[in-house]
Amino acid sequence: MMVPEGILLLLFVILTSSFTGLLEVQIKVPEVTETKEEGSSVTISCSYLKKENNLALLWFKDPDYDQHSETFNGTIVFSHRTERQQSPGYSNRVKYITNETSTSKINDWIQCNLSITDLQKTDSGNYGFRFIGSGINKYMSKYMSLEVTDNPCKVQVEPSELNNPLKESEEFTVNCSTFGSCLKYPEWLVHTSGQKEEWLSSSLTDVIIENEEEEGRKVTKLKLNVTWKDDKRILSCRPAQVQDSFQIRSITLSVEYGPKETTAQVSSDYVKEGDSVTLSCNSRGRNVSFSWFKKEKIEVSQQMSDLKLNNVKPEDSGEYYCEAKNKHGSMKSNIITIDVKYGPKGVTVKPLVRVEDLKEGDNLILKCSVNESNPLVTEFKWHYNNSMLQQTIDTLTISSVTADDSGSYYCQADNGIKKEKSNEITVSVKYSPRNIKIQGEHSVKVHSRLTLKCSGDANPQPERYTWKKIHGLSSFQSSVQTGELNIKNVTIKDAGQYTCNVTNAIGSSSYTINVDVLCKSVLF
């Protein structure tokens, strides 16, 4: 039976699609052959057209398509899916390089480069990239061919790693060797006396470098007396004059030593009362424990290097240092000083004169005292009856006080950290009687009653009132306590001038009025 030509074409398309996925170019990998030396590196450029999210991405070496299972078999060089795991031989040598981000969109071309380091001769082969999506959305790229050739100068470091840490002053030797067919000995990266890094194959530094041939290999030996500064030092070796960084082999030194370069630091040089401050202790060494001291008194012992002081108080001021310790020794740090700043404390007003004896005309002197303050108080403000005065020093002086200076006084001390108010002190200025007044009728009738009341302003209160009548038909002098003068039955003789004299402990003052007596009319 003849099969139509169209059916044959359809079958070809179906078979081809199951092998490569989609027909259009979905992945770009250069179809070239690259030759690399053993021990070097290679980066295979790649990009794919993103048709959907959550694709399975794989790099194959020597892929082979199985039509029965419709999958590719081969050595998996890279995979980000657990169901198709990477071959162990590539686990530490392969890096997948992409520019895909969360903002990458459908139909964007995505980078899928593959980098392989420390190439082995077994890495020779064909490399292809494959993505697998839903349905028929899967594709295998063209192949890039890699040929890894012999490298007569590939280097090997022995020991490649340390099984146990070294000790200070221990002599350590590490060998870097290459094949005897290599024309030159390997080079070690060392520091010269001028602190310049150089690749050397002979002894020009404090490090001893020797060249020997052993069992058909060229060996460059590096010898050094280990110091604590060699801890975590990386010793690197390469083939002579080779610039490919991937052909470098290194060993990291591990040195045990007592604590070195122990230093203490404080998180802030300016500390106020109530702040939190952290003291940090840094030391070079392994398994170091730390102790903090203040004025030879132990504060805290802990594995952590930081000592945190919360809500600091003035008594936290002082000198601190830490001590680093391990099984190899101990070392004390430098001393750091904490000076806790705080506002004025114990602010009081003290009179420098006896305010209880203060009289008009005297000088009033008040002192604003501060028990403690850090820093010192820089400004004082004086208040009188809650109104601020002009003087801004610690001593308030009012010359020749008057009664108007009586009242309440307090000071406020300010050191830039805080303002603190003092107690209040009451000042009462004493003065002799003033503003004397006499209240009463200035004209009275005969046989009526005359009442005169004398009053005045005085501090202290008046002790005595003295009445005098010095004009008219009669005169008298009378001393009373209340300042009130009473004449029950006025006669013509009571007419005249009346003077009230008010006296207190400071002095006296008087006031005079004239009283007329009116006679009754006589009828004929």
RAURNOR-V798809 format. One record per residue. N is the residue number from 1. RES is the residue in one letter. SS is DSSP state (helix for helix, strand for strand, loop for the rest). Layout:
n=N res=RES ss=SS
n=N res=RES ss=SS
This chain:
n=1 res=M ss=loop
n=2 res=M ss=loop
n=3 res=V ss=loop
n=4 res=P ss=loop
n=5 res=E ss=helix
n=6 res=G ss=helix
n=7 res=I ss=helix
n=8 res=L ss=helix
n=9 res=L ss=helix
n=10 res=L ss=helix
n=11 res=L ss=helix
n=12 res=F ss=helix
n=13 res=V ss=helix
n=14 res=I ss=helix
n=15 res=L ss=helix
n=16 res=T ss=helix
n=17 res=S ss=helix
n=18 res=S ss=helix
n=19 res=F ss=helix
n=20 res=T ss=helix
n=21 res=G ss=strand
n=22 res=L ss=loop
n=23 res=L ss=loop
n=24 res=E ss=loop
n=25 res=V ss=loop
n=26 res=Q ss=loop
n=27 res=I ss=strand
n=28 res=K ss=strand
n=29 res=V ss=strand
n=30 res=P ss=loop
n=31 res=E ss=loop
n=32 res=V ss=loop
n=33 res=T ss=strand
n=34 res=E ss=strand
n=35 res=T ss=strand
n=36 res=K ss=strand
n=37 res=E ss=strand
n=38 res=E ss=loop
n=39 res=G ss=loop
n=40 res=S ss=loop
n=41 res=S ss=loop
n=42 res=V ss=strand
n=43 res=T ss=strand
n=44 res=I ss=strand
n=45 res=S ss=loop
n=46 res=C ss=strand
n=47 res=S ss=strand
n=48 res=Y ss=strand
n=49 res=L ss=strand
n=50 res=K ss=loop
n=51 res=K ss=loop
n=52 res=E ss=loop
n=53 res=N ss=loop
n=54 res=N ss=loop
n=55 res=L ss=loop
n=56 res=A ss=strand
n=57 res=L ss=strand
n=58 res=L ss=strand
n=59 res=W ss=strand
n=60 res=F ss=strand
n=61 res=K ss=strand
n=62 res=D ss=strand
n=63 res=P ss=strand
n=64 res=D ss=strand
n=65 res=Y ss=strand
n=66 res=D ss=strand
n=67 res=Q ss=loop
n=68 res=H ss=loop
n=69 res=S ss=loop
n=70 res=E ss=loop
n=71 res=T ss=strand
n=72 res=F ss=strand
n=73 res=N ss=strand
n=74 res=G ss=strand
n=75 res=T ss=strand
n=76 res=I ss=strand
n=77 res=V ss=strand
n=78 res=F ss=strand
n=79 res=S ss=strand
n=80 res=H ss=loop
n=81 res=R ss=strand
n=82 res=T ss=loop
n=83 res=E ss=loop
n=84 res=R ss=strand
n=85 res=Q ss=loop
n=86 res=Q ss=loop
n=87 res=S ss=loop
n=88 res=P ss=helix
n=89 res=G ss=helix
n=90 res=Y ss=helix
n=91 res=S ss=loop
n=92 res=N ss=loop
n=93 res=R ss=loop
n=94 res=V ss=strand
n=95 res=K ss=strand
n=96 res=Y ss=strand
n=97 res=I ss=strand
n=98 res=T ss=loop
n=99 res=N ss=loop
n=100 res=E ss=loop
n=101 res=T ss=loop
n=102 res=S ss=loop
n=103 res=T ss=loop
n=104 res=S ss=loop
n=105 res=K ss=loop
n=106 res=I ss=loop
n=107 res=N ss=loop
n=108 res=D ss=loop
n=109 res=W ss=strand
n=110 res=I ss=strand
n=111 res=Q ss=strand
n=112 res=C ss=loop
n=113 res=N ss=strand
n=114 res=L ss=strand
n=115 res=S ss=strand
n=116 res=I ss=strand
n=117 res=T ss=loop
n=118 res=D ss=loop
n=119 res=L ss=loop
n=120 res=Q ss=loop
n=121 res=K ss=helix
n=122 res=T ss=helix
n=123 res=D ss=helix
n=124 res=S ss=loop
n=125 res=G ss=strand
n=126 res=N ss=strand
n=127 res=Y ss=strand
n=128 res=G ss=strand
n=129 res=F ss=strand
n=130 res=R ss=strand
n=131 res=F ss=strand
n=132 res=I ss=strand
n=133 res=G ss=loop
n=134 res=S ss=loop
n=135 res=G ss=loop
n=136 res=I ss=loop
n=137 res=N ss=loop
n=138 res=K ss=strand
n=139 res=Y ss=strand
n=140 res=M ss=strand
n=141 res=S ss=loop
n=142 res=K ss=loop
n=143 res=Y ss=loop
n=144 res=M ss=strand
n=145 res=S ss=strand
n=146 res=L ss=strand
n=147 res=E ss=strand
n=148 res=V ss=strand
n=149 res=T ss=strand
n=150 res=D ss=loop
n=151 res=N ss=loop
n=152 res=P ss=loop
n=153 res=C ss=loop
n=154 res=K ss=loop
n=155 res=V ss=loop
n=156 res=Q ss=strand
n=157 res=V ss=strand
n=158 res=E ss=strand
n=159 res=P ss=loop
n=160 res=S ss=loop
n=161 res=E ss=loop
n=162 res=L ss=loop
n=163 res=N ss=loop
n=164 res=N ss=loop
n=165 res=P ss=loop
n=166 res=L ss=strand
n=167 res=K ss=strand
n=168 res=E ss=loop
n=169 res=S ss=loop
n=170 res=E ss=loop
n=171 res=E ss=strand
n=172 res=F ss=strand
n=173 res=T ss=strand
n=174 res=V ss=strand
n=175 res=N ss=strand
n=176 res=C ss=strand
n=177 res=S ss=strand
n=178 res=T ss=strand
n=179 res=F ss=strand
n=180 res=G ss=loop
n=181 res=S ss=loop
n=182 res=C ss=loop
n=183 res=L ss=loop
n=184 res=K ss=loop
n=185 res=Y ss=loop
n=186 res=P ss=loop
n=187 res=E ss=strand
n=188 res=W ss=strand
n=189 res=L ss=strand
n=190 res=V ss=strand
n=191 res=H ss=strand
n=192 res=T ss=loop
n=193 res=S ss=loop
n=194 res=G ss=loop
n=195 res=Q ss=loop
n=196 res=K ss=loop
n=197 res=E ss=strand
n=198 res=E ss=strand
n=199 res=W ss=strand
n=200 res=L ss=strand
n=201 res=S ss=loop
n=202 res=S ss=loop
n=203 res=S ss=loop
n=204 res=L ss=loop
n=205 res=T ss=loop
n=206 res=D ss=loop
n=207 res=V ss=loop
n=208 res=I ss=strand
n=209 res=I ss=strand
n=210 res=E ss=strand
n=211 res=N ss=strand
n=212 res=E ss=strand
n=213 res=E ss=strand
n=214 res=E ss=strand
n=215 res=E ss=loop
n=216 res=G ss=loop
n=217 res=R ss=strand
n=218 res=K ss=strand
n=219 res=V ss=strand
n=220 res=T ss=strand
n=221 res=K ss=strand
n=222 res=L ss=strand
n=223 res=K ss=strand
n=224 res=L ss=strand
n=225 res=N ss=strand
n=226 res=V ss=loop
n=227 res=T ss=loop
n=228 res=W ss=helix
n=229 res=K ss=helix
n=230 res=D ss=helix
n=231 res=D ss=loop
n=232 res=K ss=loop
n=233 res=R ss=loop
n=234 res=I ss=strand
n=235 res=L ss=strand
n=236 res=S ss=strand
n=237 res=C ss=strand
n=238 res=R ss=strand
n=239 res=P ss=loop
n=240 res=A ss=loop
n=241 res=Q ss=loop
n=242 res=V ss=loop
n=243 res=Q ss=loop
n=244 res=D ss=loop
n=245 res=S ss=helix
n=246 res=F ss=helix
n=247 res=Q ss=helix
n=248 res=I ss=loop
n=249 res=R ss=strand
n=250 res=S ss=strand
n=251 res=I ss=strand
n=252 res=T ss=strand
n=253 res=L ss=loop
n=254 res=S ss=loop
n=255 res=V ss=strand
n=256 res=E ss=strand
n=257 res=Y ss=loop
n=258 res=G ss=loop
n=259 res=P ss=loop
n=260 res=K ss=strand
n=261 res=E ss=strand
n=262 res=T ss=strand
n=263 res=T ss=strand
n=264 res=A ss=strand
n=265 res=Q ss=strand
n=266 res=V ss=strand
n=267 res=S ss=loop
n=268 res=S ss=loop
n=269 res=D ss=loop
n=270 res=Y ss=loop
n=271 res=V ss=strand
n=272 res=K ss=strand
n=273 res=E ss=loop
n=274 res=G ss=loop
n=275 res=D ss=loop
n=276 res=S ss=loop
n=277 res=V ss=strand
n=278 res=T ss=strand
n=279 res=L ss=strand
n=280 res=S ss=strand
n=281 res=C ss=strand
n=282 res=N ss=strand
n=283 res=S ss=strand
n=284 res=R ss=strand
n=285 res=G ss=loop
n=286 res=R ss=loop
n=287 res=N ss=loop
n=288 res=V ss=loop
n=289 res=S ss=strand
n=290 res=F ss=strand
n=291 res=S ss=strand
n=292 res=W ss=strand
n=293 res=F ss=strand
n=294 res=K ss=strand
n=295 res=K ss=loop
n=296 res=E ss=loop
n=297 res=K ss=strand
n=298 res=I ss=strand
n=299 res=E ss=strand
n=300 res=V ss=strand
n=301 res=S ss=strand
n=302 res=Q ss=strand
n=303 res=Q ss=loop
n=304 res=M ss=loop
n=305 res=S ss=loop
n=306 res=D ss=strand
n=307 res=L ss=strand
n=308 res=K ss=strand
n=309 res=L ss=strand
n=310 res=N ss=loop
n=311 res=N ss=loop
n=312 res=V ss=loop
n=313 res=K ss=loop
n=314 res=P ss=helix
n=315 res=E ss=helix
n=316 res=D ss=helix
n=317 res=S ss=loop
n=318 res=G ss=strand
n=319 res=E ss=strand
n=320 res=Y ss=strand
n=321 res=Y ss=strand
n=322 res=C ss=strand
n=323 res=E ss=strand
n=324 res=A ss=strand
n=325 res=K ss=strand
n=326 res=N ss=strand
n=327 res=K ss=loop
n=328 res=H ss=loop
n=329 res=G ss=strand
n=330 res=S ss=strand
n=331 res=M ss=strand
n=332 res=K ss=strand
n=333 res=S ss=loop
n=334 res=N ss=loop
n=335 res=I ss=loop
n=336 res=I ss=strand
n=337 res=T ss=strand
n=338 res=I ss=strand
n=339 res=D ss=loop
n=340 res=V ss=strand
n=341 res=K ss=strand
n=342 res=Y ss=strand
n=343 res=G ss=strand
n=344 res=P ss=strand
n=345 res=K ss=strand
n=346 res=G ss=strand
n=347 res=V ss=strand
n=348 res=T ss=strand
n=349 res=V ss=strand
n=350 res=K ss=strand
n=351 res=P ss=strand
n=352 res=L ss=loop
n=353 res=V ss=loop
n=354 res=R ss=loop
n=355 res=V ss=helix
n=356 res=E ss=helix
n=357 res=D ss=helix
n=358 res=L ss=loop
n=359 res=K ss=strand
n=360 res=E ss=loop
n=361 res=G ss=loop
n=362 res=D ss=loop
n=363 res=N ss=loop
n=364 res=L ss=strand
n=365 res=I ss=strand
n=366 res=L ss=strand
n=367 res=K ss=strand
n=368 res=C ss=strand
n=369 res=S ss=strand
n=370 res=V ss=strand
n=371 res=N ss=strand
n=372 res=E ss=strand
n=373 res=S ss=strand
n=374 res=N ss=strand
n=375 res=P ss=loop
n=376 res=L ss=loop
n=377 res=V ss=loop
n=378 res=T ss=loop
n=379 res=E ss=strand
n=380 res=F ss=strand
n=381 res=K ss=strand
n=382 res=W ss=strand
n=383 res=H ss=strand
n=384 res=Y ss=strand
n=385 res=N ss=loop
n=386 res=N ss=loop
n=387 res=S ss=strand
n=388 res=M ss=strand
n=389 res=L ss=loop
n=390 res=Q ss=loop
n=391 res=Q ss=loop
n=392 res=T ss=loop
n=393 res=I ss=loop
n=394 res=D ss=loop
n=395 res=T ss=strand
n=396 res=L ss=strand
n=397 res=T ss=strand
n=398 res=I ss=strand
n=399 res=S ss=loop
n=400 res=S ss=loop
n=401 res=V ss=loop
n=402 res=T ss=loop
n=403 res=A ss=helix
n=404 res=D ss=helix
n=405 res=D ss=helix
n=406 res=S ss=loop
n=407 res=G ss=strand
n=408 res=S ss=strand
n=409 res=Y ss=strand
n=410 res=Y ss=strand
n=411 res=C ss=strand
n=412 res=Q ss=strand
n=413 res=A ss=strand
n=414 res=D ss=strand
n=415 res=N ss=loop
n=416 res=G ss=loop
n=417 res=I ss=loop
n=418 res=K ss=loop
n=419 res=K ss=strand
n=420 res=E ss=strand
n=421 res=K ss=strand
n=422 res=S ss=loop
n=423 res=N ss=loop
n=424 res=E ss=loop
n=425 res=I ss=strand
n=426 res=T ss=strand
n=427 res=V ss=strand
n=428 res=S ss=loop
n=429 res=V ss=loop
n=430 res=K ss=strand
n=431 res=Y ss=strand
n=432 res=S ss=strand
n=433 res=P ss=strand
n=434 res=R ss=strand
n=435 res=N ss=strand
n=436 res=I ss=strand
n=437 res=K ss=strand
n=438 res=I ss=strand
n=439 res=Q ss=strand
n=440 res=G ss=loop
n=441 res=E ss=loop
n=442 res=H ss=loop
n=443 res=S ss=strand
n=444 res=V ss=strand
n=445 res=K ss=strand
n=446 res=V ss=loop
n=447 res=H ss=loop
n=448 res=S ss=loop
n=449 res=R ss=loop
n=450 res=L ss=strand
n=451 res=T ss=strand
n=452 res=L ss=strand
n=453 res=K ss=strand
n=454 res=C ss=strand
n=455 res=S ss=strand
n=456 res=G ss=strand
n=457 res=D ss=strand
n=458 res=A ss=strand
n=459 res=N ss=strand
n=460 res=P ss=loop
n=461 res=Q ss=loop
n=462 res=P ss=loop
n=463 res=E ss=loop
n=464 res=R ss=strand
n=465 res=Y ss=strand
n=466 res=T ss=strand
n=467 res=W ss=strand
n=468 res=K ss=strand
n=469 res=K ss=strand
n=470 res=I ss=loop
n=471 res=H ss=loop
n=472 res=G ss=loop
n=473 res=L ss=loop
n=474 res=S ss=loop
n=475 res=S ss=loop
n=476 res=F ss=strand
n=477 res=Q ss=strand
n=478 res=S ss=strand
n=479 res=S ss=strand
n=480 res=V ss=strand
n=481 res=Q ss=loop
n=482 res=T ss=loop
n=483 res=G ss=loop
n=484 res=E ss=strand
n=485 res=L ss=strand
n=486 res=N ss=strand
n=487 res=I ss=strand
n=488 res=K ss=loop
n=489 res=N ss=loop
n=490 res=V ss=loop
n=491 res=T ss=loop
n=492 res=I ss=helix
n=493 res=K ss=helix
n=494 res=D ss=helix
n=495 res=A ss=loop
n=496 res=G ss=strand
n=497 res=Q ss=strand
n=498 res=Y ss=strand
n=499 res=T ss=strand
n=500 res=C ss=strand
n=501 res=N ss=strand
n=502 res=V ss=strand
n=503 res=T ss=strand
n=504 res=N ss=loop
n=505 res=A ss=loop
n=506 res=I ss=loop
n=507 res=G ss=loop
n=508 res=S ss=strand
n=509 res=S ss=strand
n=510 res=S ss=strand
n=511 res=Y ss=strand
n=512 res=T ss=strand
n=513 res=I ss=strand
n=514 res=N ss=strand
n=515 res=V ss=strand
n=516 res=D ss=strand
n=517 res=V ss=strand
n=518 res=L ss=strand
n=519 res=C ss=loop
n=520 res=K ss=loop
n=521 res=S ss=loop
n=522 res=V ss=loop
n=523 res=L ss=loop
n=524 res=F ss=loop
